[in-house]
Amino acid sequence: MNSKEKTSDFMSSMPERHKNILEILQLQGSISVTDLSERLNVSEVTIRKDLTALESQNKLYRTHGKAIPISPYIGDRHINEKEKQNVQEKRLIGRRAASMLEDNDSILIASGTTILYAAREMMPARNLTVITASVSVSSILSQNKYIDVVQLGGMVRESSVSVVGSFAENMLSFFNCSKLFMGADGVDLEFGVTTTNMMEANLNRMMMSSAQKTVLLVDSSKFGKKGFSKICDLDKIDQIITDDKIPQVYLENLEEMGIEVTVVTA
């Protein structure tokens, strides 16, 4: 470290740097150690120490030479727990998805809590055919006389109450649908769309290949998060329906990628 760096480090107080780092992360979503060093005019060694201190306070998460606001990694949780979170946002997202249905439509529905809210909003006046992995979605939609439900077969996951496995995958080869409504556990600009289960991720990819359009239904809490298993890169998604708390950096990047982003206001 040269004398200029030492002087800069001394002149910039730690509380002030920590405050600035957190403000930058809030605006940008992530930033590298090198960029922070240049913007705050201190050495990279000092920045690393700052990030270590902030991470120990659970105020940010360090990964691959950069910092992000919180840990992106998420574990598997039961659908009953997830369904109670961000209820208003999920209801509005589901309502917007249901409005996309057309007369005599044939659609695919994956699994997830936002998907459940969409299913509850589906009240077609004409025939609708739904092929789904979700046992809960089948239970909801099968009560409507205008909806023909095809339940995919296979092993039922306890946490998601949805099927996975080769039986469901093989069934999909016989169908072609206008659109797929799909949920996700995480949406990351670099890693893509993810879920916590690799068998579910594989089934979702198969569903995408059987649909003309893939519509991702995710509330804003899913952005910047990563599940264990990757479903696809973001450029494989045609449309995303989310709420108005989506981070601006995600909204801008998704639109630059040519993905249609529909934002509902809670």
Residue pairs with C-beta under 8 A, 6 or more apart in sequence:
1 9
1 43
1 45
5 42
5 43
6 43
8 41
8 42
8 43
9 42
9 43
9 46
12 40
12 41
12 42
14 50
14 53
17 40
17 42
17 46
17 50
18 50
18 53
18 54
18 59
20 39
20 40
21 36
21 40
21 47
21 50
21 51
21 54
21 60
21 67
22 54
22 59
22 60
22 69
24 31
24 36
24 39
25 31
25 60
25 67
25 68
25 69
26 69
27 248
27 249
28 249
29 68
29 69
29 224
29 247
29 249
29 250
30 66
30 67
30 68
30 69
31 66
31 67
32 65
32 66
33 44
33 47
33 48
33 51
33 65
33 66
33 67
34 44
34 65
36 47
36 67
37 43
37 44
37 46
37 47
40 47
51 60
51 62
51 67
52 62
54 60
54 67
55 61
55 62
60 67
60 68
60 69
60 70
61 67
61 68
61 69
61 70
61 71
61 72
63 72
68 224
69 224
70 224
72 186
72 188
72 224
72 225
72 226
73 225
73 226
74 185
74 186
74 196
74 225
74 226
74 227
75 196
76 159
76 196
76 197
77 159
78 158
78 159
79 112
79 113
79 116
79 136
79 159
79 160
79 161
82 112
82 113
83 113
83 116
85 113
85 221
86 219
86 220
86 221
86 243
88 266
89 219
89 220
89 243
89 245
89 264
89 266
90 113
90 114
90 117
90 219
91 117
91 121
92 243
92 264
92 265
92 266
93 114
93 117
93 118
93 217
93 218
93 219
93 241
93 242
93 243
93 264
94 114
94 115
94 116
94 117
94 118
94 119
94 120
94 121
94 217
95 117
95 118
95 121
95 264
96 241
96 262
96 264
97 118
97 121
97 181
97 215
97 217
97 241
98 118
98 121
98 122
98 123
100 179
100 215
101 107
101 122
101 124
101 128
102 178
103 124
103 125
103 126
103 127
104 126
104 127
104 128
105 124
105 128
105 129
105 178
105 179
106 128
106 129
106 130
106 131
106 175
106 176
106 177
106 178
107 128
107 129
107 130
107 131
107 177
107 178
107 179
107 180
107 181
107 211
108 130
108 131
108 132
108 175
108 177
108 179
108 180
108 181
108 207
108 210
108 211
109 115
109 118
109 119
109 130
109 131
109 132
109 133
109 134
109 137
109 180
109 181
110 132
110 133
110 134
110 162
110 180
110 181
110 182
110 183
110 203
110 204
110 207
111 133
111 134
111 137
111 160
111 161
111 162
111 183
111 200
112 134
112 160
112 182
112 183
112 184
112 217
113 183
114 183
114 217
114 218
114 219
115 134
115 137
115 181
115 182
115 183
115 217
116 134
116 136
116 137
116 140
118 181
118 217
119 134
119 136
119 137
119 140
119 141
120 140
122 128
122 130
122 141
122 144
122 147
123 144
124 144
124 146
124 147
125 146
126 146
127 146
127 147
127 148
128 146
128 147
128 148
129 147
129 148
129 150
130 137
130 141
130 147
130 148
130 149
130 150
131 150
131 152
131 172
131 175
131 177
132 138
132 141
132 149
132 150
132 151
132 152
133 152
133 162
133 163
133 164
133 168
133 200
133 203
133 207
134 160
134 161
134 162
135 151
135 156
135 161
135 162
135 163
136 161
136 162
138 149
138 151
141 147
141 149
142 149
150 171
150 175
151 163
152 163
152 167
152 168
152 171
152 172
152 203
153 163
153 167
153 168
153 171
154 163
154 164
154 165
154 166
154 167
154 168
154 169
155 163
155 164
155 165
155 167
155 199
156 162
156 163
157 163
157 164
157 197
157 199
157 200
160 197
160 200
162 200
163 203
164 197
164 199
164 200
164 202
164 203
165 199
165 203
168 203
168 206
169 202
169 203
169 206
172 203
172 206
172 207
172 209
172 210
173 210
175 210
176 210
176 211
176 212
177 210
177 211
177 212
178 211
178 212
178 213
179 211
179 212
179 213
179 214
179 215
180 207
180 208
180 210
180 211
180 213
180 214
180 215
181 215
181 217
182 204
182 207
182 208
182 214
182 215
182 216
182 217
182 231
183 216
183 217
183 218
184 193
184 194
184 195
184 216
184 218
184 222
184 227
184 231
185 194
185 195
185 196
185 222
185 225
185 227
186 193
186 194
186 195
186 222
186 224
186 225
186 226
186 227
187 193
187 194
187 216
187 218
187 222
187 223
187 224
187 225
187 234
187 240
187 250
188 194
188 223
188 224
188 225
188 226
189 234
189 249
189 250
189 253
191 226
191 230
192 230
192 231
192 232
192 233
192 234
192 236
193 216
193 230
193 231
193 232
193 233
193 234
193 236
193 237
194 201
194 225
194 226
194 227
194 228
194 229
194 230
194 231
195 201
195 204
195 227
195 228
195 229
195 231
196 227
196 228
196 229
197 227
197 228
197 229
198 228
198 229
200 229
201 227
201 229
201 230
201 231
202 229
204 231
204 232
205 231
205 232
208 214
208 231
208 232
208 236
213 238
213 239
214 236
214 237
214 238
214 239
215 237
215 238
215 239
215 240
215 241
216 237
216 239
216 240
216 241
217 241
217 242
218 240
218 241
218 242
219 242
219 243
219 245
220 242
220 243
220 244
220 245
220 246
220 247
221 245
223 242
223 246
223 247
223 250
224 247
224 250
234 254
234 257
234 259
235 257
235 258
235 259
237 259
238 259
238 260
239 259
239 260
239 261
239 262
240 254
240 259
240 260
240 261
240 262
241 262
241 264
242 261
242 262
242 263
242 264
243 263
243 264
243 265
243 266
244 263
244 264
244 265
244 266
245 266
246 261
246 263
251 261
251 263
254 261
255 261
